[in-house]
Amino acid sequence: MAIVKPFCGLRPPAGIVEELSCLPYDVMNSEEAARMAAGKERSLLRITRAEIECPPGTDIHSETVYLKAVENFAAFRDQGWLVPDPEPRYYIYAQTMEGRTQYGLVGCAACSDYEEGVIKKHELTRPDKEEDRMVLTRYLNANIEPVFFSYKAVPEIDAIVERIVREQPAEYDFVAEDGFGHQFWPVLSQEDNIRLEQLFVEKVPYTYVADGHHRTAAAARIGAERRARNPLHSGQEEYNFFMAVHFPDNQLKILDYNRVVRDLHGLSDEEFLEALAGGFRVEATDASELRPSRLHEFSMYLSGKWYRLSALEGTYDDNDPIGVLDVTILSRQILEPVLGIKDLRTSTRIDFIGGIRGLGELKKRVDAGDMKVAFALYPVSMDQLIRIADSGHIMPPKTTWFEPKLRSGLVIHAL
């Protein structure tokens, strides 16, 4: 059963949380981070992207950058911009996008749960990307940013969260520059904190990494490092745990993750469309924008026209958790055999566009001429994600896109 424990969070005063909080480090480059932090002395980007305070051209993985992050982290605490809570507690974090709100519990997951498979994953990780976040965690001795977890909804947990949200004013409540709403409640009652911890142990057999596989793997490796170096290791030290926001599965919505391809692998439009007929019913439309309406239906934009592609029976296996995915069908039926794209991770002929950017972005890329064809996919469901994680399989690259992204800086876990 899952271990999710309360912790003494390091948090900003309510009056500065909107300025201090920011998007995750990995959704921007250095130039974008500098623009986002401009005029915001207390932006957490001065810690998570500390290269913005270093001389231009400084290697973002250099010790200069890490030491600047350490300096700024200490300064934030000295200035009272990050203040520790007096006792361990959970926190409720609500995100609102387009009128839909999801409520997550911020707590510390156990490194041992990751090692033992209680925390289930659906993506592969790269050691080099794990190492990048491990270095910053080592320098700061803290989980600066949370990871995004899910679990199968538990009515008793929902009831506690709903009661606190109804009866207790949110300590943080603001709309960020992207239009998404963020609310935050510390769980103040000792009784509620004890009961929530019990409910995870009693009712939650597994948790699932939704977004943040590299940060999760990095946190587990940090825990193993510290454990090996500590002859008095007890298992209760803070380095055995890392910060995650746990959302019930029935509140989450996965967005589509679409593909654009640079060329038709030497084929003309007519030859390409003919090649698709073996695996799909191909229908040209006059639509100005076409979104897939169900599983195994794709929208394709080619030479100024939207096409509906319906996968024919026999091109997929509904009993195979991987074979049933539309990303798998697209790869096996079009990208690999027709367009010659064998490895989505390394090919320079394909790019991926999150559904938050809309179908207009697909059309824009093709109309601009840097891409030849675009494919819009029906989103993966949480049920599919959980089935795949439970079966021990790994999803193909670039399958899931979650929004809103977790806001960094609402709470930090010191190790």
C-alpha positions, -999 to 999 in steps of 0.1 A, spaced: 0 0 0 11 36 -7 31 56 18 22 93 15 32 114 46 27 149 57 58 172 60 69 206 72 66 227 40 87 257 32 63 282 18 60 319 8 37 343 26 4 347 9 12 383 -2 41 373 -24 30 338 -37 18 351 -71 52 368 -77 73 339 -63 55 309 -79 64 299 -115 60 273 -141 82 241 -139 118 245 -149 115 221 -179 88 239 -199 110 268 -208 145 277 -220 169 302 -204 157 331 -225 121 324 -217 129 320 -180 147 354 -180 116 371 -196 92 354 -171 114 365 -141 119 401 -154 107 426 -127 101 398 -102 129 399 -76 112 370 -57 105 347 -86 115 311 -79 130 310 -114 160 327 -97 166 293 -80 152 267 -105 168 285 -135 196 303 -118 215 307 -150 194 338 -157 215 356 -130 248 344 -144 269 360 -172 254 353 -207 267 321 -222 272 303 -188 268 266 -191 234 258 -174 249 227 -159 280 244 -145 289 247 -108 285 285 -112 248 281 -119 243 256 -90 261 278 -66 240 307 -76 209 286 -69 222 278 -35 230 315 -28 195 325 -39 178 298 -20 195 309 12 186 345 5 149 337 -1 148 321 34 168 349 50 145 375 35 114 357 48 102 348 13 102 311 22 91 302 57 89 267 73 56 255 87 58 246 124 46 210 121 41 183 94 9 186 74 -6 178 41 -17 206 17 -46 207 -8 -37 222 -42 -66 231 -66 -60 239 -102 -87 254 -124 -87 254 -162 -116 263 -185 -141 259 -157 -128 225 -145 -111 222 -111 -90 193 -98 -80 189 -62 -47 173 -53 -31 164 -20 5 175 -16 24 150 5 57 131 5 59 98 -14 84 72 -3 115 64 -23 110 28 -12 76 27 -29 93 37 -62 119 10 -58 93 -16 -49 69 -8 -77 41 7 -55 47 39 -75 40 29 -110 54 45 -141 44 45 -178 74 62 -194 111 54 -198 136 78 -183 171 89 -195 199 88 -169 213 122 -182 180 139 -175 177 123 -141 212 135 -133 204 171 -141 177 173 -114 197 152 -90 226 177 -91 203 206 -81 186 186 -54 221 177 -40 232 213 -39 199 227 -24 191 197 -2 155 201 -11 128 191 -35 121 225 -50 94 213 -74 67 186 -69 59 157 -92 24 150 -105 9 117 -92 -25 101 -95 -43 74 -76 -76 56 -79 -101 78 -62 -110 71 -26 -144 85 -14 -132 90 22 -102 111 10 -125 131 -13 -148 138 16 -120 152 38 -107 174 10 -142 186 1 -150 195 38 -117 215 42 -122 234 9 -158 242 19 -151 253 55 -116 268 53 -106 299 32 -78 292 8 -45 306 19 -34 312 -17 -59 321 -44 -48 336 -77 -50 334 -114 -16 330 -131 -5 348 -163 -17 318 -184 -52 322 -171 -52 291 -149 -64 294 -113 -45 281 -83 -58 277 -48 -39 262 -18 -50 251 17 -28 238 45 -45 209 64 -45 223 99 -63 197 119 -40 170 134 -69 146 132 -73 152 95 -36 147 88 -35 114 108 -66 101 90 -54 110 55 -21 92 62 -41 61 73 -64 62 43 -35 61 19 -21 30 37 -55 14 39 -72 23 6 -44 32 -20 -25 1 -32 -6 20 -59 1 56 -70 9 65 -106 34 90 -121 13 112 -143 39 138 -151 75 140 -138 91 106 -144 126 120 -145 121 140 -112 107 109 -96 136 87 -107 160 114 -96 144 116 -61 146 78 -57 183 79 -66 190 107 -42 173 87 -14 195 56 -23 226 77 -23 219 92 11 209 59 26 242 43 15 262 71 31 244 71 64 255 43 88 227 53 112 200 52 85 166 45 100 142 49 71 125 80 86 150 106 74 135 132 50 157 121 22 137 89 21 107 109 8 100 133 -20 72 158 -27 43 149 -50 8 162 -56 -16 133 -56 -48 138 -77 -77 113 -78 -79 97 -112 -115 107 -118 -106 144 -117 -78 143 -143 -81 149 -180 -53 140 -204 -50 163 -234 -41 151 -269 -4 150 -280 -1 155 -317 25 150 -344 38 169 -373 62 154 -399 86 173 -421 82 153 -454 64 124 -470 95 103 -474 97 108 -511 60 103 -519 37 126 -537 4 136 -519 -15 111 -541 10 83 -534 9 90 -497 -30 90 -496 -30 57 -516 -6 42 -491 -29 50 -462 -58 32 -477 -45 -2 -466 -50 6 -429 -76 34 -429 -108 47 -443 -97 81 -457 -123 109 -460 -114 143 -473 -134 171 -456 -141 208 -461 -137 215 -424 -116 245 -414 -105 224 -383 -111 188 -376 -108 171 -342 -109 133 -337 -142 123 -320 -134 89 -308 -106 63 -302 -90 50 -335 -101 81 -354 -74 105 -365 -74 140 -381 -48 147 -407 -38 180 -423 -21 178 -457 -17 205 -484 -44 228 -470 -70 201 -464 -82 182 -433 -88 144 -437 -106 120 -413 -87 87 -409 -106 58 -394 -84 28 -385 -97 -4 -400 -103 -35 -379 -72 -56 -377 -49 -27 -375 -51 -27 -337 -57 -50 -308 -82 -38 -281 -69 -65 -257 -34 -52 -259 -28 -22 -236 -1 -9 -259 -16 -21 -292 -49 -3 -286 -33 31 -283 -38 55 -312 -1 65 -309 8 29 -315 -16 26 -345 -2 58 -360 34 45 -356 28 10 -369 5 19 -398 19 53 -410 50 67 -394 72 35 -396 61 18 -429 50 48 -450 71 77 -437 102 58 -426 102 71 -390 115 42 -369 125 59 -336 103 87 -323 130 97 -297 158 103 -322 142 112 -355 146 149 -366 118 146 -391 90 146 -365 79 171 -339 53 168 -311 27 195 -302 8 194 -269 -30 197 -272 -30 229 -251 -17 247 -282 -48 237 -303 -53 223 -338 -45 257 -352 -8 252 -343 -8 220 -365 -22 239 -394 2 268 -389 32 245 -390 22 228 -422 10 260 -439 43 277 -430 61 250 -450 85 237 -423 62 206 -419 44 187 -446 17 168 -427 1 169 -393 -18 142 -373 -42 150 -345 -49 121 -321 -77 113 -297 -65 117 -261 -54 88 -240 -77 82 -210 -66 79 -174 -81 43 -175 -57 35 -203 -27 50 -185 -35 30 -153 -40 -2 -173 -6 2 -189 12 11 -157 -5 -19 -139 5 -43 -167 42 -32 -164 42 -19 -200 57 14 -211 38 39 -233 54 51 -266 71 85 -263 51 117 -262 17 100 -255 3 121 -226 0 158 -220 -13 171 -187 -26 206 -181 -24 227 -161 12 222 -151 19 222 -114 29 256 -101 64 256 -85 70 276 -53 37 270 -35 55 246 -11 90 231 -10 102 200 8 136 203 26 156 171 29 
